[in-house]
Amino acid sequence: MFKSIRAAAAALVLIASVAAPTAANAQTYWQCAPFARVFSGIQLFGAAASWWHQAIGKYASGGAPKAGSVLVFKAIGAMRSGHVATVTKIVSDRIIKVTHANWGGAKGRVENDVTVVDASPNGDWSQVKVWYSPIHDIGQRAYPTYGFIYGGAKAVAAEAVAAGHAIEARTANTGA
């Protein structure tokens, strides 16, 4: 439970800093993974592309975007660590908005509500094109993705089970 409270508090601080930039936080250099961890509350670590496999057994995942989920990009060429971005809005079945850090022309900076388009032939979000601020348009390159990690469900259930076991243990020890 403490981890959830700590993550929620950190997310509120982060959201406040993103929503109201100041000279102090304008100097912050964000990598995508630490930013997505704080912004989404999904507690995975390491290179962005590794999140997909780390999520197995911890978080639900799939091929459909949901607000608050994290889109995981595969590692390729110049993006050898992959990329992660948090879904902030579903616009249509093939267009979403994300908030992410350290993408393209915004090296080290956070970009809010960036347009991402499903560019996959089968409409399964396995390839996406992302808004690229230097050209003020959707980028020309399609990036391969694993899919979306959904926050909460398994993690909350695990915390509830753990809390239940702690209560049972206290009850057994006190004889109540």
C-alpha positions, 0 to 999 in steps of 0.5 A, spaced: 500 500 500 505 504 501 508 503 494 501 505 491 501 512 495 508 513 494 507 512 486 501 517 487 504 522 490 510 522 486 505 522 480 501 528 483 508 532 483 510 530 476 503 532 473 504 539 477 511 540 474 509 538 467 502 542 468 506 549 470 513 549 468 518 553 472 525 555 471 527 550 475 523 544 472 525 547 465 532 544 466 530 537 468 532 532 463 527 526 462 528 519 459 522 516 457 522 510 462 523 514 469 518 519 466 513 514 464 514 510 471 512 516 475 506 519 470 503 512 469 504 509 476 507 502 472 512 500 477 517 497 471 525 499 471 530 498 466 530 500 458 523 501 455 523 495 450 524 491 456 518 493 460 513 488 455 517 482 458 517 485 465 510 486 465 508 479 464 505 476 471 505 483 474 500 487 469 495 486 464 497 487 457 494 487 450 493 490 443 488 496 444 490 503 447 486 505 454 487 511 458 493 511 463 496 505 459 503 505 457 505 504 449 511 500 449 516 501 443 520 495 440 528 497 440 530 498 433 536 502 430 537 509 433 532 507 438 536 501 441 533 502 448 526 502 445 521 507 448 515 508 452 509 513 452 503 514 457 496 514 453 492 520 455 486 520 451 483 515 445 481 520 439 479 514 435 480 507 434 486 509 430 489 515 433 491 516 441 494 522 445 500 520 449 504 524 454 512 522 454 519 524 454 525 524 450 522 524 443 525 526 437 526 534 437 524 534 444 530 531 447 530 530 455 523 534 455 516 532 456 511 533 451 503 533 453 498 530 449 502 528 442 498 525 437 500 517 435 497 514 429 496 506 428 500 505 422 499 497 422 496 494 416 491 490 420 489 496 425 493 492 431 497 498 433 503 493 432 506 499 428 505 507 430 507 514 427 508 519 432 507 527 432 514 530 430 514 537 433 520 539 428 516 538 422 509 540 426 506 533 423 506 526 424 512 523 422 514 519 416 517 513 420 512 507 422 515 504 429 514 497 431 511 496 438 509 490 443 502 493 445 500 496 451 501 495 459 495 496 463 496 499 470 493 497 476 489 491 475 494 485 477 498 490 481 492 492 485 489 485 486 496 483 489 496 489 494 489 487 496 491 479 497 498 482 501 494 486 505 489 481 507 494 476 509 497 481 513 491 482 517 490 475 518 497 474 521 495 480 526 489 477 527 492 470 529 497 473 533 493 477 537 488 472 538 482 476 536 
